């Protein structure tokens, strides 16, 4: 890994920040295509001079990818959207971009690690899950040197899942339950996931051409996760079951906002289980340690939402 040129798409995202810090600490040289170079300053500070090459990159100009891939040793794609924007669709982020990366990675015989999503499927009204499946399927059919990692919910101090519901629990009299809160998740800690990616790059040939679930040790229902958030904030549990028709209407209205808290697609995605009960053993083997305890880790950073007297 030391002195290898690692091309990381999505380096400024939640998972990307954790991975790039780990790669820099272990002596890798990074090539980071980004829309806004200023967003990688935090990671530049953790690397040596010349260790990271920030390349301004327009995702709409997909042909620029070839030159980047030709000059690297390993390609990692972490790009993912929680909601669509006017010029940045699920199809572009989760299918067209991985398609180009996979094509050029195959052409230049570069190892390709792609982050998808556990639960990706064509059997859904979720454009997010369908687009993720499209990306996976293209890679599997057109690339012979890949690893696809499929995470469940990813948590960590800067996440957009636990933190969002923590903020809501602080200010709202109740938290919403969709589908009675029965959807199951198997959350994985972002530091465990970045270590998993790091070790898979180092041991690429042992896991080549596999789809690997990235999951934590325990399975939780959505309601159990929200209960844990209430407990961490030292608040009484209060829920309200949101009827499907109301959630759909609410999602379709809110998704028109520039930065929506909730969309129709997210509602549909929250209706799909995201678990692999046999996956934790494999992840633990890959990272060579026990998986982190979700309740212990999240309770620490949820403290910031506790009302102080």
ABEGO torsion letter per residue (X at the ends): XBGBBBBBBGAABAAAAAAAAAAAAAGBBBBBBBABAAAAAAAAAABBBGABBBBBBBAABAAAAAAAAAABABBBBABBBABBBAABBAAAAAAAAAAAAAAAAAAAGBBBBBBBBBGBBABBABAAAAAAAAAAAAAAAABABBBBBBBBBBBEAABAAAAAAAAAAAABABBBBBGGGABBBBBBBAAAAAAAAAAAAAAAAAABGBBBBBBBABBBBAAAAAAAAAAAAGBBBBBBBBBAAAAAAAAAAAAABABBABBAAAAAAAABBBBBAAAAAAAAAAAGBBBBBAAAAAAAAAAAABBBX
